[in-house]
């Protein structure tokens, strides 16, 4: 898997046929680049971090400003979806066809906290007694329907899909070394010289 | 059901009724897509605000054009 991501310059068919170079090439410089254990571990940690909390992978790699922007944007969309539809918009079950997976949940699960919300949703549902409530008592939660459900699912699933871009970027940075990015605004010439 | 709307909204436990303004939620979605895409894509983060505004405007313009074209198809064909 790691080798495939780092291959960059040649086809998988060449590798299977034995005609590709043994070590992958850096797609920027063209030099042979051998993956060491530290690089692979860094890639794994950063990718896991990006899944656990969007933007955390970039922060771990030292791109703090970019990571904070990614984190705040994706979490705003994700939390916005939960505010619109409530926790019931995240559900791993497909109520229309229980044999098939809920495709929206596959997108939502690309952010790890969605799994926690799914558990909370099921806990709330399990705690519902099914009895008729007296008029002075409120429902523990209200399931979303119609536009609220539609937009809640859309926001949370879109946040997960946007996190795929972030995860792929983290993997690209760690495995290809393509990280020559400008994080801060360029300083004024006078300040640099002084 | 009418009693439910008169009670205070409980975040995360109750949905917000969106029937009147759900289409306006397109704007934050477009902005989010533009911010994430450009944050990942561009090298110099100082250029981010300008690039985001340009991309968001392009997406919005093309969606309005697509909506207008589809409306014409529905009305005329």
Boltz contact constraints between the chains, C-beta under 6 A:
constraints:
  - contact:
      token1: [A, 65]
      token2: [B, 45]
      max_distance: 6.0
  - contact:
      token1: [A, 66]
      token2: [B, 39]
      max_distance: 6.0
  - contact:
      token1: [A, 69]
      token2: [B, 39]
      max_distance: 6.0
  - contact:
      token1: [A, 70]
      token2: [B, 39]
      max_distance: 6.0
  - contact:
      token1: [A, 73]
      token2: [B, 32]
      max_distance: 6.0
  - contact:
      token1: [A, 73]
      token2: [B, 35]
      max_distance: 6.0
  - contact:
      token1: [A, 73]
      token2: [B, 36]
      max_distance: 6.0
  - contact:
      token1: [A, 77]
      token2: [B, 32]
      max_distance: 6.0
  - contact:
      token1: [A, 82]
      token2: [B, 12]
      max_distance: 6.0
  - contact:
      token1: [A, 83]
      token2: [B, 11]
      max_distance: 6.0
  - contact:
      token1: [A, 84]
      token2: [B, 16]
      max_distance: 6.0
  - contact:
      token1: [A, 85]
      token2: [B, 15]
      max_distance: 6.0
  - contact:
      token1: [A, 86]
      token2: [B, 12]
      max_distance: 6.0
  - contact:
      token1: [A, 86]
      token2: [B, 13]
      max_distance: 6.0
  - contact:
      token1: [A, 86]
      token2: [B, 14]
      max_distance: 6.0
  - contact:
      token1: [A, 86]
      token2: [B, 15]
      max_distance: 6.0
  - contact:
      token1: [A, 87]
      token2: [B, 12]
      max_distance: 6.0
  - contact:
      token1: [A, 141]
      token2: [B, 13]
      max_distance: 6.0
  - contact:
      token1: [A, 142]
      token2: [B, 14]
      max_distance: 6.0
  - contact:
      token1: [A, 144]
      token2: [B, 15]
      max_distance: 6.0
  - contact:
      token1: [A, 147]
      token2: [B, 18]
      max_distance: 6.0
  - contact:
      token1: [A, 147]
      token2: [B, 19]
      max_distance: 6.0
  - contact:
      token1: [A, 147]
      token2: [B, 22]
      max_distance: 6.0
  - contact:
      token1: [A, 148]
      token2: [B, 15]
      max_distance: 6.0
  - contact:
      token1: [A, 148]
      token2: [B, 18]
      max_distance: 6.0
  - contact:
      token1: [A, 151]
      token2: [B, 18]
      max_distance: 6.0
  - contact:
      token1: [A, 151]
      token2: [B, 22]
      max_distance: 6.0
  - contact:
      token1: [A, 151]
      token2: [B, 25]
      max_distance: 6.0
  - contact:
      token1: [A, 162]
      token2: [B, 36]
      max_distance: 6.0
  - contact:
      token1: [A, 165]
      token2: [B, 40]
      max_distance: 6.0
  - contact:
      token1: [A, 169]
      token2: [B, 40]
      max_distance: 6.0
  - contact:
      token1: [A, 181]
      token2: [B, 43]
      max_distance: 6.0
  - contact:
      token1: [A, 182]
      token2: [B, 43]
      max_distance: 6.0
  - contact:
      token1: [A, 182]
      token2: [B, 44]
      max_distance: 6.0
  - contact:
      token1: [A, 183]
      token2: [B, 45]
      max_distance: 6.0
  - contact:
      token1: [A, 185]
      token2: [B, 46]
      max_distance: 6.0
